[in-house]
């Protein structure tokens, strides 16, 4: 019996250690299939999968519950829960919580019978939804607010409203369920792109004060969990490619970029390039390295900035690279000097023609916009040798804005 007490003590220590190994994270979310929805007592959806993925290698285990948005925000404000998802940026919530990197990317469209202006249409919205909050913020108060998407569609059918702002995937899910139930809308609806909306996790500031490293690690892990949801549709990619091709042609022609690349300085060794790159990455826009300052002050860089300003926000950055992938000119400070290992250079440099590349959708949290990188290789017209590449950052919201797409419903 003399060994019993130490044995019990050991079991107690192991139990305490096990309890500390996992920690519950109380999360509320609104019903919005396919992002988050309840089925058979469990909460599923793409945002829930991204949340669990980002927390998989941590001690935190999320407990997600579906509640109305207003209740969720109130619970977060009063500290009843640790976090609330999936929601778009809100100035009001910023006062008592901090938003994570995006868990998902919504694409909002204006759905209507005929093409209408967002600012002039009689709008409907789901009360308390992300779309409703955004419309109020824009000064576009919805004429009618209801509790479900089905009610909004019925209001359009009865000509009580002209249009509604709804996420594309939410609409597709509604239409599928409606057709399965033989209750599809009796009107044809067209969709007009409005904006991209990042859905993040708002984490309470009291929680972050107790766990200051939580959000940084969570955001880092999200990079590998949500990339598949940030892809362009074929129709969107074709539109971006047409606009990017026109912009690249214009920049190359007007700024004589091909002439600049046709007379390069002697090539550098890879070791020299990597040394410059290391110094470059250690510098900042406020304190650029000597090489960065030299490149940013080049006549071509100044011309790129001036040209970019004339594009009314469609172009977010412009850069020119030589045949080795080193930066020759840029409209602004970049994170790297050597672009040779990045897809925007690597993918086009491998193409024997004037290769064209469009990258994935990326969210710039500081500027709060979504962009894609479009690039093209340039070759010497006589020898056919690669002489460099040009890359543009394209604001995809501005590029897609106002585009009216095909009917999405059938009577």
C-alpha positions in Angstrom: 0.0 0.0 0.0 2.9 2.3 0.5 3.2 2.7 -3.3 -0.5 3.7 -3.7 -0.2 7.4 -2.9 2.7 8.1 -5.3 0.8 6.1 -8.0 -2.3 8.2 -7.5 -0.3 11.4 -7.5 1.3 10.3 -10.8 -2.2 9.7 -12.3 -3.3 13.1 -11.1 -0.3 14.8 -12.7 -0.9 13.0 -16.0 -4.5 14.0 -15.9 -3.6 17.6 -15.3 -1.1 17.5 -18.1 -3.7 16.0 -20.5 -6.1 18.7 -19.5 -3.6 21.4 -20.3 -2.8 19.8 -23.7 -6.1 20.9 -25.2 -7.9 24.1 -24.5 -11.5 24.9 -25.7 -12.1 27.9 -27.9 -15.6 29.2 -27.8 -16.7 30.4 -31.3 -20.0 31.6 -32.6 -20.9 31.9 -36.3 -24.0 32.8 -38.3 -25.8 30.3 -40.5 -24.5 30.7 -44.0 -24.1 27.5 -46.0 -21.7 26.5 -47.5 -19.4 28.6 -45.2 -20.9 27.3 -42.0 -24.1 25.4 -41.3 -25.4 22.9 -38.8 -26.2 19.3 -39.7 -27.0 16.4 -37.4 -26.0 18.5 -34.4 -22.5 19.3 -35.8 -21.3 22.5 -37.5 -19.7 22.1 -40.9 -18.6 24.3 -43.7 -15.5 25.7 -45.5 -14.8 28.4 -42.8 -15.1 25.7 -40.1 -12.6 23.5 -41.9 -10.2 26.4 -42.3 -10.5 27.2 -38.6 -9.8 23.7 -37.5 -7.0 23.4 -40.0 -5.3 26.5 -38.7 -5.6 25.3 -35.1 -4.7 21.7 -35.8 -1.1 21.9 -34.6 -2.0 24.0 -31.5 -3.5 23.2 -28.2 -6.8 25.0 -29.0 -9.9 23.0 -30.0 -12.7 25.1 -31.4 -16.3 24.6 -30.2 -18.4 26.3 -32.9 -22.1 27.1 -32.5 -24.5 28.7 -35.0 -26.3 31.8 -33.7 -27.8 34.9 -35.3 -25.3 37.5 -36.1 -26.5 40.2 -33.7 -26.4 37.7 -30.8 -22.9 36.6 -31.8 -21.5 40.1 -31.9 -23.2 41.0 -28.6 -21.7 37.8 -27.0 -18.2 38.8 -28.3 -18.6 42.3 -27.0 -19.5 41.1 -23.5 -16.8 38.5 -23.4 -19.2 35.5 -23.3 -17.2 33.9 -26.2 -13.6 34.0 -27.4 -14.3 34.7 -31.1 -16.9 35.3 -33.8 -16.8 34.2 -37.4 -17.2 34.5 -40.3 -17.6 38.2 -40.7 -16.3 41.0 -42.8 -14.3 43.9 -41.4 -16.3 46.2 -39.1 -15.3 49.5 -37.5 -17.7 48.9 -34.6 -16.3 45.4 -33.8 -12.7 46.7 -34.1 -13.3 48.5 -30.8 -13.5 45.3 -28.8 -12.0 42.5 -31.1 -9.3 42.0 -33.7 -9.9 40.4 -37.1 -7.8 37.5 -38.4 -6.6 36.9 -41.9 -9.4 35.7 -44.2 -10.9 32.2 -43.5 -12.8 32.5 -46.8 -13.3 34.8 -49.6 -16.9 35.8 -50.5 -17.9 37.1 -53.9 -20.8 39.5 -53.7 -23.1 40.0 -56.7 -26.1 42.2 -57.3 -28.9 39.8 -58.3 -31.8 41.3 -60.3 -34.2 40.7 -63.2 -32.5 43.3 -65.3 -29.2 45.1 -65.0 -29.6 47.9 -62.4 -27.5 50.4 -60.6 -26.6 49.6 -57.0 -27.0 53.2 -56.0 -30.5 53.5 -57.6 -32.1 50.1 -57.0 -34.7 49.3 -54.4 -32.5 46.9 -52.4 -33.3 44.1 -50.1 -31.0 42.4 -47.6 -31.0 39.8 -44.8 -31.2 41.6 -41.5 -27.9 41.7 -39.6 -26.0 40.1 -42.5 -22.5 41.1 -43.7 -24.1 42.5 -46.8 -26.7 44.5 -44.8 -23.9 46.0 -42.6 -21.9 47.0 -45.7 -24.8 48.5 -47.5 -25.6 50.7 -44.4 -22.0 51.7 -44.2 -22.1 52.8 -47.9 -25.2 54.9 -47.2 -27.4 52.4 -49.3 -30.0 51.5 -46.7 -32.0 48.5 -47.9 -35.7 49.2 -48.5 -36.6 45.8 -47.0 -34.8 43.5 -44.6 -35.9 40.0 -44.0 -34.7 36.8 -42.3 -33.9 34.5 -45.2 -32.7 34.4 -48.8 -35.9 32.7 -49.9 -37.9 35.8 -48.7 -35.6 38.1 -50.7 -36.1 36.1 -53.9 -39.9 36.2 -53.3 -39.7 40.0 -52.9 -38.1 40.3 -56.3 -40.7 37.9 -57.8 -43.5 40.2 -56.4 -41.6 43.4 -57.6 -41.3 44.7 -54.0 -37.6 45.2 -54.5 -35.3 45.5 -57.6 -32.2 43.7 -56.4 -30.3 42.0 -53.6 -26.6 41.8 -52.7 -25.8 38.1 -52.0 -22.6 36.0 -51.9 -22.3 33.8 -55.0 -21.8 30.5 -53.1 -24.7 31.2 -50.7 -26.9 31.9 -53.8 -25.7 28.7 -55.5 -26.4 26.6 -52.4 -29.9 28.2 -52.1 -30.7 27.5 -55.8 -29.6 23.9 -55.6 -31.7 23.2 -52.5 -34.7 25.0 -54.1 -34.5 22.9 -57.2 -34.1 19.7 -55.2 -37.3 20.8 -53.4 -39.0 21.8 -56.7 -39.3 25.4 -55.4 -36.9 27.1 -57.8 -37.5 30.9 -58.4 -40.0 31.8 -61.1 -37.9 34.6 -62.4 -34.6 34.8 -64.2 -31.9 36.6 -62.3 -28.8 38.2 -63.6 -25.7 38.8 -61.5 -23.5 41.8 -61.5 -20.2 41.7 -59.6 -20.0 44.0 -56.6 -17.0 43.2 -54.5 -14.9 40.6 -52.8 -15.4 40.3 -49.0 -12.9 38.5 -46.7 -14.5 36.5 -43.9 -12.3 36.4 -40.9 -12.4 35.4 -37.2 -12.9 38.3 -34.8 -11.0 37.4 -31.6 -11.9 39.3 -28.4 -9.3 41.7 -27.1 -9.6 40.3 -23.6 -8.7 36.8 -25.0 -5.8 38.3 -26.9 -4.5 40.1 -23.8 -4.3 36.7 -22.1 -2.9 34.9 -25.2 -0.9 37.5 -27.1 0.7 35.0 -29.5 -2.5 33.3 -30.6 -3.5 35.5 -33.5 0.0 35.7 -35.2 0.3 31.9 -35.2 -3.3 31.4 -36.3 -2.7 33.8 -39.3 0.5 32.0 -40.3 -1.2 28.7 -40.3 -4.1 30.0 -42.4 -1.9 30.4 -45.4 -1.9 26.6 -46.0 -5.5 26.2 -45.2 -7.5 28.5 -47.4 -5.7 29.0 -50.7 -8.1 26.7 -52.6 -11.0 29.1 -51.9 -9.2 32.1 -53.5 -9.3 30.9 -57.1 -10.8 32.8 -60.0 -13.5 31.3 -62.1 -12.8 30.7 -65.8 -14.9 33.6 -66.8 -13.2 35.9 -64.3 -9.8 34.7 -65.3 -10.5 35.4 -69.0 -11.7 38.9 -68.1 -8.6 39.6 -66.0 -6.4 38.2 -68.8 -7.9 40.5 -71.4 -7.5 43.6 -69.2 -4.0 42.6 -68.1 -2.9 41.9 -71.7 -4.1 45.4 -72.7 -2.4 47.0 -69.7 0.9 45.1 -70.3 0.9 46.0 -74.0 0.3 49.7 -73.1 3.0 49.8 -70.4 5.6 48.0 -72.6 4.9 50.3 -75.6 4.5 53.7 -73.8 7.5 53.2 -71.5 9.9 51.7 -74.0 10.5 48.8 -71.6 11.8 46.5 -74.3 14.5 49.0 -75.3 15.6 49.2 -71.7 15.9 45.4 -71.3 17.7 45.1 -74.7 20.7 47.0 -73.3 21.4 45.4 -69.9 24.5 45.8 -67.8 26.9 42.8 -67.5 25.1 39.8 -65.8 25.7 39.3 -62.0 26.6 36.0 -60.4 23.8 34.3 -58.4 25.9 34.8 -55.2 25.9 38.6 -55.9 22.2 38.6 -56.6 21.4 36.7 -53.4 23.6 39.1 -51.4 21.8 42.1 -52.7 18.5 40.3 -52.1 19.4 39.6 -48.4 20.2 43.3 -47.8 17.0 44.3 -49.7 14.8 42.1 -47.6 16.3 43.5 -44.4 15.4 47.1 -45.5 12.0 48.8 -45.4 10.2 51.4 -47.5 11.2 54.1 -44.9 14.8 52.9 -44.8 15.6 51.2 -48.2 18.9 49.6 -48.9 21.4 51.4 -51.1 20.5 49.2 -54.1 16.7 49.6 -53.4 17.0 53.4 -53.3 19.1 53.3 -56.5 16.5 51.2 -58.4 13.5 53.3 -57.1 15.1 56.5 -58.3 15.8 55.2 -61.9 13.9 57.0 -64.7 12.0 53.9 -65.6 10.8 53.4 -62.0 9.6 57.0 -62.0 7.8 56.4 -65.3 6.2 53.3 -63.9 4.8 55.2 -61.0 3.4 57.9 -63.2 1.9 55.4 -65.6 0.4 53.4 -62.7 -1.3 56.6 -61.3 -3.1 57.0 -64.6 -4.8 53.6 -64.3 -7.3 54.8 -61.7 -6.5 52.1 -59.1 -6.7 49.1 -61.4 -2.9 48.6 -61.2 -1.6 48.2 -57.7 2.1 47.6 -58.5 4.4 47.5 -61.5 7.8 45.9 -61.9 10.4 45.1 -64.6 12.8 42.2 -64.3 15.9 41.3 -66.3 16.7 37.9 -67.8 18.0 36.6 -64.4 14.9 37.7 -62.6 16.6 40.6 -60.8 14.6 43.8 -60.4 15.4 46.5 -62.9 12.6 49.0 -62.1 9.6 49.2 -59.8 6.8 51.5 -59.0 7.2 50.9 -55.3 9.3 49.1 -52.7 9.1 45.3 -53.1 9.7 42.6 -50.6 12.4 41.0 -52.8 15.1 42.1 -55.2 15.4 38.7 -56.9 12.2 37.5 -58.5 13.8 34.6 -60.3 12.4 32.0 -57.9 8.8 33.3 -58.0 6.0 32.1 -60.3 5.5 35.5 -61.9 9.0 35.2 -63.4 9.6 31.5 -63.4 6.4 30.5 -65.2 6.9 33.0 -68.1 10.6 32.6 -68.4 10.2 28.9 -69.2 7.8 29.8 -72.1 9.7 30.1 -75.5 7.1 32.7 -76.6 6.0 35.8 -74.8 4.6 33.7 -72.0 1.7 35.1 -69.9 0.9 34.3 -66.3 -1.9 35.1 -63.8 -1.4 34.2 -60.2 -3.8 33.3 -57.4 -5.9 35.8 -55.6 -4.1 37.5 -52.7 -5.5 39.7 -49.9 -3.4 42.7 -48.9 -4.5 43.3 -45.3 -2.8 46.7 -45.0 -4.4 48.1 -48.2 -7.6 46.0 -47.7 -7.8 44.9 -51.4 -7.6 41.7 -53.4 -5.2 41.5 -56.3 -3.6 39.1 -58.7 -0.2 39.3 -60.4 -0.2 39.2 -64.2 3.2 38.9 -65.9 4.7 38.5 -69.4 8.1 37.5 -70.7 9.9 39.6 -73.2 12.3 38.3 -75.8 14.8 39.9 -78.2 12.9 40.1 -81.5 16.1 39.2 -83.5 17.7 36.4 -81.4 14.6 35.2 -79.6 16.6 35.2 -76.3 14.8 36.0 -73.1 15.6 39.6 -72.0 13.3 40.0 -69.0 9.7 40.2 -67.8 7.1 42.7 -66.8 4.6 42.1 -63.9 1.5 44.1 -62.8 -0.6 43.8 -59.7 -4.2 44.0 -60.7 -6.9 45.0 -58.3 -9.5 42.4 -59.1 -12.4 44.2 -57.6 -11.9 47.1 -59.9 -11.2 44.8 -62.8 -14.5 42.9 -62.3 -16.7 45.7 -61.1 -19.8 46.3 -63.1 -19.5 43.1 -65.2 -23.0 41.6 -65.8 -22.9 37.9 -66.2 -25.4 35.3 -67.6 -28.7 34.3 -66.0 -28.3 32.2 -62.9 -31.9 30.9 -62.6 -34.5 29.4 -64.8 -38.2 29.9 -64.4 
